[in-house]
Amino acid sequence: MSLFNEFMVSCYLYTLLTLTDFHFTDKNLTREHSGWALTLILLFTVFVNLMKFLTVKFLEVKTKCRLRQMRAKKGVVVQHKLEGKKERAKDYASSEVLEVKEIED
């Protein structure tokens, strides 16, 4: 996502160059189109970042709901994705789940 944002900042800055006095064409029309291009670049960047944020939060809430359902069952073990530890679901609060196994009593 950082690479996307860096690319969009570069596009924005290059578009700003069209607002300088180095253009010898119809200045008002060029500046008007450049202004619209800057607005569209900014809105597109905000939209993409907002969609990514909402997607990540939706997946986090979905995972937490699934873990709460598992807590209701007796003997459920959750394996953490990063640490590889197995813990009981009632002791587990993170949203990164690698696999879920039931413990046989």
N, C-alpha and C positions, 0 to 999 in steps of 0.2 A: 504494500500500500504506500510505503514511503517513496518508492520509485515512481509510482503513478503521480503522487503529489509533486515530486520534484519535476517531473515532465510537464505537468500542468503549470507550474510556476514559470518554467522556461518559456512555454507557449505564451503565457501572459506577458512576460517581459519582452519577448520579441514582438508581440503585438503592440506594446507600448511604443516601440520605435517608430511605428507608423504615425504617431501623433506629433512627432518632432517636425521641424521646419525643413528637413532634408527632402521631403517629397515636393516635386515641382508640378504635380498634376492638380486636378481640381481639389483644392485643400478642404473645402467644406464637406464635399461628398465623401472623400477618403476618411476624414476624421469622424464623420457620422457612422460609416461602416466599421471603422476601427472601434468606436465606442460600443456598438452592438456586439462586435466580436469579443471584446473584453467582458461585457456583461454575460454573454453566453458561456464563455470559458469559466467564469467565476461560478455561475449557477450550476453548470455541469459538474464542476469539482465538488461543490457543496452537496449536490444530489448524490454523487457516488459515495462520498464519505459518510453521509447520513444513512444510506442504504446498508453500507458495511456495518456501521454501528448497530443499526436495528437488527440485522441478521445475526450478529454475534450475541446480542442480548437475548434474542428469541431462542437461539440454541442453548444458551446458558439457562434460561428459565425452563425450557423443555427438559434439559438434563436434570435440573434440580427437582422437578416434578416427578420424573422417573425414579430418582433416588428416594424420594419420600414414599413412593409406592412400594419400593423394595424394603424400606425400613419396617413396613407393616408385616412383612413376611419374616418368619423366624428362620435364622440360620443363613442369611444371605451374606456373601462376601464380595467385596468390590476390590478390584486390583487397580491401583493408581497407575496412570499412563507413564508418568515421568520417573517415579521412584520404584515401581514394580512391587510395592508392598501390598499385602492383602489385609484388609481391615473389615470389620463388621460395618454394615451399611449405616447403623445408627451413629457410629463414630466418624463417618465420612462426610465432609462438607464441600469438597471440591467438585467441579463439573467435568473433570477430565477422567473419563472411565475407559479402561482398556477392555476389560471383560468382566462378566458377572458369573459367579458360580455359586451353586447352593451347597451348603455343608450338610453332610449326612451325619445325623446324631446317632 
